[in-house]
Amino acid sequence: LNFPENVDFFEKIFPYVRFLKIHNKHTVTTVLRVISGNNAYGVTLKNGTKQIEAFSTAILPFYLVSSYENTDVIYQWLLAARRSFKDERFSIFKCEVTGDSMVSAEVRRMGLETAPMIGLSVLAMIIFVVCSSLRRDPSRAKPWESLVGCLIPLLALLSTTGLLCWFGWKFQSIIVAAFFLVLSVGVDDVFIILRAWDRTNTDEEVPERMAQTLEESGPSILISSITNAMAFLIGMTSQTPAVRSFSLYSAIAISICFLYQLIMFSAVLAASGYRERSGLQSLLCWRKANPKARSAFVERIVTAQSVLIRRYSRIIATWPTRIVLLILMCGYYYACIVGISQLRTLISIEKMALPDSYLQTFQHSYEASLKNMQPISVFVLNPGDLRDPERLATIKQIVRDFENATYSYGPESTFFWIQAYEEFLNFYGETEDFTYAEVPTFFKSATYFYLSTFVKYNESACLDNDPRCITSFFFMTNFHKVTVSCPCVHT
C-alpha cells in the first residue's frame, strides 16, 4: 500500500489490522499483532540500512482503566500477568511486568515489614536507658523515669500521626523511617535531662533542682530540636511527595517530642525528686529504701560504666590520641569535600523497596534498556484556550524545542495529540480552525483512541466548544545517547 507522507504510523497499520481481523474471525486477542519500532530497544540494524536485524528488549505499554473504587482490579490483573509469565510457553523469555499499583504495593510492603523492627528497637532502647540510669544508691536510680522518657517519643509519633491524619494528610510507608529518627532524638534529650538532674544538690528543694536542671539542659535540647526541625522543613521544598511527607512528619514529630519532654518528662522527674527526698526505692516506689543496700548486678553495671569513662577520658587526654584524632578529622573533612563535589540527586524506585523485591532487578534491566533511547513526558497543566492561534502556536513551539534539543531523537519519536487532531480535522472536519467540538469523536475513533490516555478532557465542555474541554495533557518524545533516567517535565 502506498500512503501520503503526512500519514502517521498508526494510520498505516490500521488497514493491516483490519485485514487480520477479517482473515481470522475467531481470534479473541485484543493485542495488535504488529511490530512497532517504539517498543524495541537494544536494536541492531542491518549494515547500511534501517531494517531491524535484532533487538534485545521489548517494552510493551498497556493502558488499564478502571473506576476509582475498583483500582484493585488493575493490581490483580498485573499479578495475574506476572503469574502467567512463569508458564512453560514463556520459558525462553525473561518477562516482567510493573505498574503504579505494584510499585505502591512494594513500598507498602517495605513499610509493613520494617514496622516490627520498631518494637525491637524500642525494647533495646529501653533496656539500655534503664540500665544506664541505675545507681549504687537505690533511691537515686531512675528506672521508671527512664522508661517514661523512652515512651515519650512514641507518644509524640502517635500524636503526629493523628494530627496529620486529622488534617487529611495521607500516611505513606516512607514515614516509617521517621519513627527510628524521632526515637533517637527523643532518647538523646532524656540523657541530657537526667544528667543535668544528677548534677544538682540533693539537699535543695525539688522546685530549685528542677529549675537548675532545665536551666542547664533546656538550651541544649531546644537548639537541637530547632535545628533538626528546620532541617526537615527545608526538605519540604522537594518536588517528591514522599520526601515532603517524610520531612513534614519528622519536623512535627520532633517539635512535639520536645514539648512532651519539657512538660511531661519534667513533671515525672519532679515527682521522682519528691520520692528521693522521702527515701523511697526507685523500683518499688512504695517501699522505704535502705541506703546501705547494694545489688551485685547494679554494682557490676556501675563499675563497668566508671571504668569505661575513666579509661576513655585517660586515652583522649594523651597527645598521641589527639594527633590521631586530628588526622582522622582532616581525612573525614577531605572525604566530605570530595563526596559533596561528586554528589548527584537520584531518588530511584528500587531504593524504596526491599532487597527481595522484583523492583531491584526489574528497574536495573529497564534502565539499561532505555540507555539508547529514553522517553520523557512533558505535562502541560494549564493549556488555556487552544482556539487562540497564538496560544496554540506557543504549545507547538514547546514541542519543537524538545524535538530539536541536544540528543533528541526528533519528531518521528514524538507522541503529540494536537498534531494528530489537526490532521483529523483537516480530513474529516468542515473547517481547518481548531475546535473542541470534535475532540470526543477524535478520541473515540479506531485510529486515534490510544491518544485519549494523553489527555484529561471533559466531554460535555468539548461538545459546547468550551476551553474547559482540555484541562491538562502531556506529550512524549525520546532522547538517545543518555545514560541517566529522563524525568517528567511540568509546564
C-alpha angles and dihedrals in degrees: 000000000000117000132186115258093249093061111105128224097264093052088052095053095043095083089048091052091049089051091053091052092050093045094050108032094170097063115118098185120117093199121106104238092213127111115238120197090216089069097052122088132178088036123188115199129205112258112279094358140086093232116123112241097176143338131201102210138028121197115196117191117209121192109213118189128193139151119273091252093053102046089124087072090069091050091051090048090054092048090051090050091053091050092050091055088065091064120113092248090066095044094109091056132067101222131179135168133201141172142166092273093052093048090050090049091052092049090049090049089054090054094046094048092044095048095075088060087068090067092053091046092051092048093050090045093051092049092050096045094045092049090048091054095057117113136187089244104069092210093058097051115103112201095143093044090051090049091053090047090056093048094051094074088053090052089050090052092050091047092050092049092050093045095051093043089051089056090049098254110153117237112235128195093240088067088073087077089061090062092069091045095053091045091057093046093047095049090049088059090051092058092047094051094043091050091050090049093051090054093059123095111265091210093065125089118272095246090053092048091047091051091051091047094053091042090057101036101030099078091048097052091039095053093044092049093048094048093046093048093047091050091056093043087057087054088062089074088074117114091222111096093210092054091048091051092048092048095047093047093048094047094050093043092052091048093049091046090055092052092048092049091048096047109023102033092043089054091050090048091050090053087050089054091058089048090054092050089051091053095237125154120265096226102031095037096185094058127082115252123233107222090204095050115110132189119213091214093051090043091057093048094048092045091050090050092050094047092048094049094046094049093044092050092047093050098047091048093064122094097233089056091048091052092048091049090049091052091047091048092051090049090048093051091047091051090049092052092048092045094049091049089055096040118128131177115247124158104177127181095235091061088064094053135076120262091253093051120118088232091074094066098025096055092048092051092043095052092044089055093050096053093094095046125009125185122220126197118219113198120207104197099176109033094163123195107346090188086075105092092212092051092047092048090052092055091047089051090054089055092048091050090057092044091053097041122116112288091008115150091219138237093312090070096049126107105200119160097200093062092051091044092054090051088050091052092048091053103036107015130089093228136035092219117105113264133171094213095085096046096097091048090048094053092045094052119109091237101049105025091109090065092065088081089065095058138060106209142165110226097201091052089048092055088052090050088240120158088229085075091089112040097166142345142170137216131205131219133167137238127197136205090034119138099192132061115272115232133222112263124214123205 
